Amino acid sequence: MSKSSLYFRTAVFLALTAVSCQETTIRDSGQGSKEAIFWNDAARYLAGLPVGPTSSFYRAASDPGYSTHVLLMDRFWEKVNRTENEHIRAFQREHLKRAPDSVVYPLSGADFGNLYHLFPDAKQYLMIATERPGRVLHPDNFRPEERIASLGAIRMVISSIAQYNYLYSAYMRRYMDGFYVYGGTMPVVLIMMARMGHTPLKVEDVVINENGRIEPGLTGAIQGYRIEFRADGRVRELIYLPIWLSNEAVDPSTATGKFLASRQGGALMLKAAVYLLHWPKYDTLRQHFLKGSKLIVQDDSGIPFRDLTDFNVELFGNYIRPVPIGLVGYHPQPDLAAAYRLRSQPIAFHYGYGARVGTHYSNLQVARRK
C-alpha cells in the first residue's frame, strides 16, 4: 500500500471517529426542525442544490470545485428528467394510477428514483439490496479535496441513469463501498429525494429485532436505515436493508422472514433483478414474493412469466430473448416472447437490462392479481 493511500485511509478513519459524537448529537437532538434542516441541507449539498449562508453545509459548498459539481449535477438531472422521468411519470398516470400504498423493491441498489416515480402515492417504501447502507457525515470533518473527490465518485455511480436508467453494479461496488467520504446507498437516495423536490425530515439507523420488527439501532444481523420524508405534501417512510436474498431470508422462523412477511400484501417492483427468481433453488423465495403481492411491476429478469397465472398481465416494450448477464445464466422465456408477439404497448423510457442493448429493447410487465 502506498504512503498516500495509507494516509488517506488513516485520515478517513480518524475523521469518522471524530465525527461520531457530532453525528449522534445531530441524530438525537430531537424530532423537530434542527434535525430536518440538517438532513434537508445534507441532501441539497450532495445534489448540487443551493444551501443558504446560515446552513452548516455552506462552507463545504464554497469549496473550489463544488461549482463544477453543481453544473454537472444540473446537466445530469436535466437529461434524466427529459429522457426518463417525464416518460415514467406519464406511464404511471396512465397505467399505475391504482396501486397499493406499500411497495417492496428487492435488488434495488440505490434506485429510489424509479421506485418513487412508478409509485408516487405509496406511504411505505422498502428497498432491499446487497450494497452497504452507508452514512452521511458532516463534510466539515474532512479535507476539501476528500469532499470533492467523493462527490465525483457519486456522479460516477449515478451517471448511467442518464444514459440507461440503470445503475451499474461494478460502479456501485467501486465507488459506494470504497474509502470515499460519502459511501453506500444513502447519499444517492438523498440526492434523488432532493432533486425530486422532496424534504428528508429524519434519518436513523435501524435493525431488525428478533421479533421481526424494525427498531432504531446499530447492533443487529441486518443494519440499515429509515428515512422519513415529505413528498407532495405527505410524509412517507423509506426503509433500506442490506439483505442477501435466499430461501432462508424468507423463512418465517427467522427475524428477517418475520419482517418480510409483515410487508406482504402490497406492490412488488423488480428491475434488472439478475434472474434470481428464475433459478429453481430459489423457489421458496419466488413463492414468497409471488403470493405476497397484489401488483407486480417488473422486466423479464423478475418472476418468470409462466408463474403469473393468477394475474392479469399487461406487456410493454419489446421482448425476444434475455440479455446475457455475467454469471447468472441464460433464461429465455418462449411463452413471454410469444405473448409479446400477440400484444404489447410501447414505452418511452428505459427499464431493465434491455436498455443495455438499445433504446427500443426495454420490456416491462404490469401484473395485477385477478
N, C-alpha and C positions, 0 to 999 in steps of 0.2 A: 504494500500500500504506500502511495506517495505521501510525503510530508504534508502537502497541501490538502490531500484527501483526508488524512488523519486529523489535520487542524479543523477542517470544515465539520467533520463528524463530531469532534470534541466540542466545537463551538455550539453546534445544534443541541447536543446533549445538555450542555451547561445552560443554554437558553431555555430549553424545555423545563429543566429543573427549576430555574429561577422564576419562570412564569407560572408555575403550578399554583403557587399561593395566590397570585393575582387572579388567575382564571377561576379558582374556587370562589374567591371573593365576588367576582362578577356573576358567577352562576348562582351563588347563594344570597345575593344581595336583595332578593325579594322578587315578587311576581310582577312588579309594576313597571313603570316606564324606563327605569335605568337599564334593566335587562333588555327590554325590547329595543331601546335606542342602540345599545351595543350591537345586538345581532343584526339589526337593520343596516347600521353603518358598516358592519363587517361584510355583509352580503354586497352592499353597494361598492365598497372599496375593491373587493375581489372582482366584481363585474365591470369595473371601469366606469362607474357612475359617480356623479358628484357627491361629495360629503361636505358638510358645512364647516366653517372655520372653528366652531366650538366642538367639533367631533374629535374624539381621541384618535381617529384614523387620519386626521388632516395632515399631520406631519409626514406620515408614510405616503400619503397621496401627493406630497410635494417632492418626492424623490426624483432625481434625474432619471429619466427612462419611464416614469409612470405615465407621462403623457402619450408615449408610444403605446403602452398597454391600452389606454383609453381609446386611441384611434383604431387599433386593431380589433378591439372588442366591439366597437361601434360597427365596423365593417362586417365583422363576423355575424353579429346579430341581425344586421340589415339583410344579409344574404339568407340566413336561416329563416327569417320571417317571410322573405319573398319566395323562396324555393320550397319551404316545408311547412312552416307553422300556419300560414294563411290557408293553405290547402287542407291541412289536417283539421283545422277549426271548421272549415266548410263541410268536410266529411262528417265530422262529429254532429254538427247541427242537422244533417240530413239522415244519418244512419245510426247514430248512437244517442239520440236525444233522451230515450228511455233507457236508463242504466241504473244498476244498484248504487247505493251510497257508500259502498266499500269496495275496494279493488286490491287484488294481490298481484304483484309483478315479480315472479321468480326469474332469476338470472338477469336481473335488471341492470347490473352495473350501476353507474351513476345517472341513468337515463330518466330523470324526473320530467324532462320536457315533454316527451311523447306521452308519458303516463298522464300528466295533467291535461294536455290538450285533447286527448281522447276521452278523458273522464273529468271534465271540469266541474261537475256538480257533486262529486263524491265528498264525503266527510272524512273518511279514513283511507289512507294510502299505506300499503305495506310493500316495501321493496326488499327483495332477498337476493343476495349475490355473494360471491366469494372475496371480492375486494375489501380491503380493510376499511373500517368506517372513517378513520382519520379524525382530526380535531382542528379547530381554527383557533390559533393562539395569537395574542396581540402582536402586530408587526413591530411595535417599538422595541420589542425584546430581541430583534435580530438586526443584523447589519443591512444597510440599503441594498447592497449587491445580492444578498441572500433573498431578500424580499422580491426584487425584480426578477431574479433567476427563477424563483418559484412561480411567479405569475406567468412567466414564459412557458414553464412546464405545464401549467393548467391549460394554456392556449393550445399546446400540442395535443393534450388529451381530447379537447373538445373540437379541434379543427375539422375532424372527419364528419362531424354533424352537419357542417355547412355543405359538404360535398355529397355525402351518402345518407345523412340522417342516421348515423351509425357510429358507435364508439368501438374503436379497435382494442381488443383485449391486450395486445402487445404494448400499445401506448399506455393503457391503464396500469399494466404491471410495471412498466419502466418509470413512468412519471408520477404515479399515485402511491407506489409502495417503496419509493426510494428515500432519500435524505433531504428532500425539499421541505421548506418551511410549511407549506400548505399541502399536505398529503391526504390520501384516502378519498372517499366519495363525498364527504361533507362539503368541501369547498365548491365542487361542481354543482351540487344540489342547490346550495345557497346562491350561486351565480344565476342559475336558471330561475330561481324564485325572484331574485331582484330584477332581472331583465324582463320577466313577465309582469312586473308591477306588483308582486306580492310582498307582504311585510312579515318577515320572521319575528315572532314575538318571544319565543322561548326555545332554547336548545338544551337538551340534557342527555347525559349518558344513561343508557338503560341496559338491563339484563333481563333474561327470562328466569324467574324463580322456579323452585321445584314444583310448584302448583301450576306452572304453565302460564303465569301472568307476567306482564311487563311491569317492572318497577325501576326507579332510579338506582343507579349504582355502577360500580366499575369492576366488581368481582363476580364472575359467573362464567359458565362454559360458553355462553353466547353473549357478547358485549356489542351493543350497537348504539344508536341514538334515536331520539324522538324530537321532531321539530313541530312546534305549534306555530301556525302562520295564518295570516289573514289574506284571503283572496276573494275579490268581487264582493266585499262587504261581509264575508262569513269566515269564521275561524275554523280551520281544518287541522288535521293531525297527519303527519308523515312519520312512519317508523322505518328505519333501515336496520337490517340484521344480517350479519355475515354467516349464513347457514350453508353448510355443504349439503346439498340436496341428495337424498338417498331414501331407500325404503325405511331405514332406521329413523330418519328425520321426522317421519310422519307416524311413527309407532306411538299409539295412544298411551303407552305406559311411560313414555319419556316426557320430560318438561317441554322439549321442542314440539313433540307431537301433540301435546295438550294445547299448546299455544296455537299451532297451525289449525287444529280442529276448531278452535274458537273463532277463527277468521273465515270459516266456510260460509257459504250462502250468498256470496256477493259475486263480483265480476273477477275474471281472470284475464291477465294480459301476458302474452308470450311473444317475444320478438328476438330473432337471432338466438334461439334457445338451444343451440348446439345439438339438436335432435336427441336430447337426453331422454325424452319421454317416448321415443321410438324403440329404445332398447328393451328387449324382453325382461332383462333382470331388474328393470325399474317399474315393473307392472304395478306394484303397490303404490308407488309414488304417483304414477299416472292416474290410477283409480281415485286416489285422494283428491287430486285437482279436478278430475272429470266429474265425479259425483258431488263435489262440493261447490260447483259453480253454476250460477243461473245464466251467465253470459260469458262467452269466451271470445276474445279478440286476439288473433294470432296469425303468424305466417306458417308455411309448411314445416318449419322446424319445431313446432309445438306438439300438440297432441295429434296422432295420426287421424286422417280424415275418416278412416273406416270405423273409428271408435265414437264418432259423433252421431250415432243413430238416434239418440234421444234429443237431438237438437235440430232446429231449422237453421240451415246454413246459407248465408249469402256469400258469394265469391266476388272478389275484386282483384283487379290487376291481371297478371299473366302467370301461368304455371305450366311448364312442360316437364321439367325434371329438377331435382335438387341441385344446389350449388355445392360442389365438393368443398368440404371444410376440414382441413388438417387431419387429426387422428380420430374424428368422431364417427367415421364410417360413411357409407353412401346409402341413403334411404329413399329410393324412388317410391312414388305413390301413383301407380297406374290409374286407380279409381279417382284420385283427385285430378289427374290430368284429363281423364275422360269427362269429369264434371265440368272442368274449365272449358272444354271444347263445346259443351252444350250451353253453358250460361256463365257469364261473368260481366262485371261492370268495371269501367276504368277507374283508376285512382291517379291523382295528380301529384303524389308525393312518394318518397322512398320509404320502404318498410321491409326490414329483414335483410337476409343475405342476397336477395335478388338485386339490390342496389349496387352490389359489387360487380355485377355483370354489365348493367346498363340501366338507363333511365326507365325503360318500359318492362323491366323484368321483376319488379316487386310483386308479391302476391299477399293478399290479406283475406282472412275469413272472419266473418261475424256470425257467431253461433249462439242462438237463443234456445234455452231449454223449452221443449214443447209443453 
